[in-house]
Amino acid sequence: MPQSLVKNYIHIIFSTKYRNDFIDENIENELFAYIGTLCKGFESTAIQIGGTDNHIHMLCLLSRKIALMKLVQKVKAHSSKWIKTKGEKYKSLSWQDGYGAFSVSPNNIFVVKNYIKNQREHHKNYDFKKELISYHQKYKIQYDEKYLWD
């Protein structure tokens, strides 16, 4: 085949270090827009970005030119540096080292997009720990719970 044809929709989740609450409603829209711009710069179109006080969800179309690990690393590094310029409250924000990433069928893009869009509402009744464990179970990913929360 003379060309590379790729279409990988990825749902990425990462949290603040120790799940500290830094992402308040005063900064979230600007942060999500900034992350979207970062994704675009790495040719990985952000379809939806959302989250709550202590974690981010991203649905993106991963570029064929960048490894998933590199995209997450770059987004976390640049967004952490950026948010620290936004005021005293945000100066100590750090992202947790790890992340979750899950492939999404093109048939489920709308469902995942809406799920991400409604994170604040969703987490009024469902905590992040339960959410993350449910993803591990759904995708049959083995994990050691002690490493999920360090």
MARMARVEX-462821 format. One record per residue: residue in one letter; chain; z, y, x of N, C-alpha, C in turn. Coordinates in steps of 0.1 Angstrom, whole numbers. Atoms other than C-alpha are relative to their C-alpha. Layout:
  rest  kette    npz    npy    npx   capz   capy   capx    cpz    cpy    cpx
     A      A      Z      Y      X      Z      Y      X      Z      Y      X
...
END
This chain:
  rest  kette    npz    npy    npx   capz   capy   capx    cpz    cpy    cpx
     M      A      0    -12      9      0      0      0      0     12      9
     P      A      2    -12     -9    -11     33     16     10     11     -2
     Q      A    -10    -11      3     17     54      0     13     -6     -4
     S      A    -14      4      4     54     52     -6      3      6    -14
     L      A     -3     -5     14     63     54    -43     14     -5     -3
     V      A    -15      3      2    100     56    -51      5      9    -11
     K      A     -7     -7     10    120     66    -81     14     -7     -2
     N      A    -13      6      0    157     59    -77     10     11     -6
     Y      A    -10     -8      6    181     75   -102     14     -5      4
     I      A    -13      4     -5    216     75    -88     11      8     -6
     H      A    -12     -6      5    250     83   -104     10      0     11
     I      A     -9     -1    -11    273     95    -76     13      7     -5
     I      A    -13     -5      4    310    101    -80      8      1     13
     F      A     -9     -2    -11    334    116    -54     11      9     -5
     S      A    -11     -7      4    368    131    -56      6      9     11
     T      A     -8     -8     -9    390    157    -40     10     -9      7
     K      A    -10      8     -8    413    144    -13     13      0     -8
     Y      A    -12      3      7    444    129    -29     -1      4    -15
     R      A      3     -5     14    428    139    -63      8     12     -3
     N      A     -5    -14      2    442    174    -59     -9      8     -9
     D      A      7     -8     10    432    197    -87     -5     13      6
     F      A      5    -12     -6    409    223    -72    -12      6     -8
     I      A     12     -4      7    378    224    -95      4      5    -14
     D      A     -3     -6     13    389    247   -123    -12      6     -7
     E      A     11     -5      8    368    262   -150     -5     13      5
     N      A      4    -13     -6    366    295   -130    -11     -2     10
     I      A      9      2    -11    346    279   -102    -11    -11     -3
     E      A      8     12      2    330    247   -117    -15      3     -1
     N      A     14     -2      2    297    262   -129     -7      4     13
     E      A      5     -5    -13    291    280    -96     -1    -12     10
     L      A     -1     11     -9    301    249    -77    -11    -10     -3
     F      A     10      9      4    278    226    -97    -14      5      3
     A      A     13     -6     -3    249    250    -93     -3     -1     15
     Y      A      2      1    -14    255    251    -56     -3    -14      5
     I      A      2     14     -4    256    213    -53    -15     -3     -5
     G      A     14      2      4    223    213    -73    -10      5     10
     T      A      9     -6    -10    207    236    -48      0     -8     13
     L      A      0      9    -11    219    214    -20     -8    -12     -2
     C      A      8     12      3    204    184    -36    -15      3      1
     K      A     14     -4     -1    171    202    -40     -5      2     14
     G      A      3     -2    -14    172    212     -4     -3    -13      8
     F      A      2     13     -6    173    175      5    -10     -9     -9
     E      A     11      6      8    144    168    -20      6    -11     -9
     S      A     -6      9      9    168    149    -43      4      8    -13
     T      A     -2     -9     12    166    166    -77     12     -4     -8
     A      A    -12      2      8    199    170    -95     -4      1    -14
     I      A      3      1     14    195    160   -131     12      6     -8
     Q      A    -12     -5      6    231    167   -141     11     -1     10
     I      A    -12     -1     -8    263    177   -123     11      4     -9
     G      A    -12     -4      8    297    178   -138     12     -6      6
     G      A    -13      6     -6    333    168   -133     12      6     -7
     T      A    -13     -6      5    369    178   -138      7      6     12
     D      A     -7     -7    -10    396    193   -117      1     -7     13
     N      A     -1      7    -12    396    165    -92    -11     -9      4
     H      A     12      8     -4    362    148    -91    -13      5     -5
     I      A     14     -4      3    325    153    -93     -9    -12     -4
     H      A     11     10      3    297    133   -110    -13      7      2
     M      A     14     -5     -2    261    138   -100    -10    -11     -4
     L      A     12      9      3    230    122   -115    -12      7      7
     C      A     11     -5     -7    201    127    -91    -11    -10      2
     L      A     11      8     -4    167    114    -83     -1      1     15
     L      A     -1      1    -15    171    103    -47    -13      1      6
     S      A     12     -2     -8    144    114    -23     -2    -13      8
     R      A      3     12     -9    126     86     -4      2      4     14
     K      A     -1     -4    -14    132    107     27     14      1      5
     I      A    -14     -2     -4    170    107     28      8    -13     -5
     A      A     -8     11      4    195     79     28     11      5     -9
     L      A    -11     -4      9    221     80      0     12      5      7
     M      A    -12     -4     -7    250     81     25     -2     14      6
     K      A      3    -13     -7    234    111     43      0     11    -11
     L      A      0    -10     10    229    130     10     14      3     -4
     V      A    -14     -2      4    265    125     -1      8      7     11
     Q      A     -7     -6    -11    278    134     34     -4     15      1
     K      A      4    -14     -1    257    166     34      5      9    -11
     V      A     -5     -7     12    266    176     -1     15      3      1
     K      A    -14     -2     -1    303    171      5      3     10     11
     A      A     -3     -9    -11    303    189     39     -4     15     -4
     H      A      4    -14      3    283    220     27      8      6    -12
     S      A     -7     -5     12    301    223     -7     14      3      4
     S      A    -14     -2     -5    335    220     10      1     14      7
     K      A      1    -13     -8    326    248     34     -2     12     -9
     W      A      4    -11     10    311    269      6     12      4     -8
     I      A    -11     -3      9    341    266    -18     11      7      7
     K      A    -11     -7     -8    366    277      9     -2     15      1
     T      A      2    -14     -1    349    311      9      2      7    -13
     K      A     -1     -6     13    356    316    -28     14      4     -4
     G      A    -13     -5      3    392    326    -26     11     -9      6
     E      A    -12      7     -6    427    316    -14      3    -13     -6
     K      A     -3     13      8    431    289    -41     -8    -12      6
     Y      A      9     11     -3    402    269    -27     -1     -3     15
     K      A      1      1    -15    408    273     11      4    -14      5
     S      A     -4     13     -5    424    238     14     -7    -11     -7
     L      A      8     11      6    399    218     -6     -6     -9     10
     S      A      7     11     -8    387    186     10     -4    -11     -9
     W      A      4     11      8    368    158     -4      5    -13      6
     Q      A     -4     13     -4    380    122     -2    -12     -6      8
     D      A     11      6     -9    361    102     25    -10     -8     -8
     G      A     10      9      7    345     77      1     -7      6    -11
     Y      A      7     -3     12    323     78    -29     -5    -12     -7
     G      A      7     10      7    308     57    -56    -14      4     -3
     A      A     14     -3      3    271     54    -62     -6    -12     -8
     F      A      5     10      9    254     35    -90    -14      3     -5
     S      A     14     -2      5    218     30    -99      0      1    -15
     V      A      1     -2     14    207     41   -133    -14     -3     -4
     S      A     14      3      5    178     27   -153     -6     13     -6
     P      A      6    -12      6    153     54   -164      3      0    -16
     N      A     -3      0     14    161     42   -200     14      5     -3
     N      A    -13     -4      3    197     53   -196      3     14      6
     I      A     -2    -14     -6    192     88   -180      7      9    -11
     F      A     -6     -9     10    200    106   -213     15     -3     -2
     V      A    -14      4      2    232     86   -218      9      5     12
     V      A     -7     -4    -12    244     92   -182      1     15      1
     K      A      0    -15      0    234    129   -184     11      6     -9
     N      A    -10     -4     10    255    134   -215     14     -3      4
     Y      A    -13      4     -5    284    115   -201      5     10     11
     I      A     -4     -9    -11    285    137   -170      2     14     -6
     K      A     -1    -14      6    280    169   -191     14      2     -7
     N      A    -12      0      8    311    160   -212     13     -5      7
     Q      A    -11      6     -7    335    151   -184     14      6     -3
     R      A    -13     -6      4    363    176   -193      5     -6    -13
     E      A     -4      6     13    364    163   -229      3    -15      2
     H      A     -3     14     -2    362    127   -217     13     -3      7
     H      A    -12      2     -8    391    131   -193     13      5     -7
     K      A    -12     -3      8    414    144   -220      7    -13     -4
     N      A     -6     12      5    419    108   -230     -2    -12      9
     Y      A      4     11     -9    407     87   -200      2      5     14
     D      A     -2     -5    -14    420     92   -165    -10     -5     10
     F      A     10      3    -10    399     91   -134      2    -14      6
     K      A     -3     14     -5    416     59   -121     -6    -11     -9
     K      A      5      9     10    407     40   -152    -16      0      0
     E      A     14     -1      0    372     54   -151     -7     -6     12
     L      A      6      5    -12    365     45   -115      1    -16      0
     I      A     -1     15      0    379      9   -119    -10     -6    -10
     S      A     10      5     10    357      5   -150    -14     -1      6
     Y      A     13      1     -7    326     13   -129      0    -12     10
     H      A      0     11     -9    337    -12   -103     -2    -14     -8
     Q      A      1     12      8    341    -38   -130    -14     -2     -6
     K      A     14      0      7    308    -29   -148    -10     -5     10
     Y      A     10      3    -11    288    -32   -115      4    -12      8
     K      A     -5     11     -7    309    -62   -103      1      2     15
     I      A     -3     -4    -14    320    -45    -71     14     -4      3
     Q      A    -13      4     -4    349    -61    -54      6     12      7
     Y      A     -7    -11     -6    375    -36    -43     15     -4      2
     D      A    -15      1     -2    411    -33    -30      5     13     -5
     E      A     -5    -12      7    429     -9    -52      7     10      9
     K      A     -8     -8     -9    451      4    -24    -10     10      8
     Y      A     10     -8     -7    419     18     -7     -7     10     -9
     L      A      6     -9      9    407     35    -38      7     14     -1
     W      A     -9    -12      2    436     60    -38      6      6     13
     D      A     -5     -6    -13    443     67     -1     -7     13      3
END
